[in-house]
Amino acid sequence: MKKQFTSKITREIAVLSHNSNGWQLELNEVAWNGAAPKLEIRRWAPNHEKCDRGVTLTSGEARNLLTALKKEVKA
């Protein structure tokens, strides 16, 4: 039997990209199975009906990522 997961997007932060099928790569705050929400980068189907695998970040990991991106990406 396949395990059921529940998700609730508690805050939509940014759409990072779109693809031709209507799916969007998004940065959101998401709570899975009633746990505390965490930052996630994940591709979502229209209306958030389905999602692909993604990356979940604690606030510390998000800070480290931001520091690395500031060094790497020159605006």
For each residue, the residues with C-beta under 8 A, 3 or more apart:
1:
2:
3:
4:
5: 32 33
6: 32 33 34
7: 30 31 32 51
8: 30 31 37
9: 12 28 29 30 48
10: 28 29 30 31 37
11: 28 29 37
12: 9 26 28
13: 26 27 28 29 39
14: 26 27
15: 18 24 25 26
16: 24 25 26 27 41
17: 24 25
18: 15 22 23 24 25
19: 22 23 24 43
20:
21:
22: 18 19 45 46
23: 18 19 43 44 45 46 52
24: 15 16 17 18 19 43 44
25: 15 16 17 18 41 42 43
26: 12 13 14 15 16 41 42 43 44
27: 13 14 16 39 40 41
28: 9 10 11 12 13 39 40 42
29: 9 10 11 13 37 38 39 40
30: 7 8 9 10 37 38 40 42 56
31: 7 8 10 34 35 36 37 38
32: 5 6 7 35
33: 5 6
34: 6 31
35: 31 32 38
36: 31
37: 8 10 11 29 30 31
38: 29 30 31 35 56 57 58
39: 13 27 28 29 56 57 58 59 62
40: 27 28 29 30 54 55 56 57
41: 16 25 26 27 54 55 57
42: 25 26 28 30 51 52 53 54 55
43: 19 23 24 25 26 51 52 54
44: 23 24 26 48 50 51 52
45: 22 23 48 49 50 51
46: 22 23 49
47:
48: 9 44 45 51
49: 45 46
50: 44 45
51: 7 42 43 44 45 48 54
52: 23 42 43 44
53: 42
54: 40 41 42 43 51
55: 40 41 42
56: 30 38 39 40
57: 38 39 40 41 61 62 65
58: 38 39 61 62
59: 39 62 63
60: 63 64
61: 57 58 64 65
62: 39 57 58 59 65 66
63: 59 60 66 67
64: 60 61 67 68
65: 57 61 62 68 69
66: 62 63 69 70
67: 63 64 70 71
68: 64 65 71 72
69: 65 66 72 73
70: 66 67 73
71: 67 68
72: 68 69
73: 69 70
74:
75:
